[in-house]
């Protein structure tokens, strides 16, 4: 399994799901998963999805600029670092963002997000 292909497929799935139906992201997280969103730490799939679905905008579109990945640890995990632009419906200017995912393989052959760190990049 090529890590670059896996990370690209994950990124496409994550952001298309975020942009269309944020609550469907719940199956990508588990109870031990942690999201740090603009410095706020949130743990567990239900709490993470509650945070993402409560953001103060309903519609948005992520435009990915870069995806970098590295293998992580002996169990086949991966670190995925994403940068891009976030266009919020009704806003004239896109926001720049960076996001890091630590993906862990599941026994079923897929991955879940153990760690997720999101930051807006202000110029």
Secondary structure, DSSP 4 states (H G I P E B T S, - for coil): --HHHHHHHHHHHHHHHHHH-GGGGGGGEEEEEEEEETTEEEESHHHHHHHHHTSS-S-EEEEEEEEEEEEETTTTEEEEEEEEEEEETT-SSPEEEEEEEEEEE-TTS-EEEEEEEEEEE--
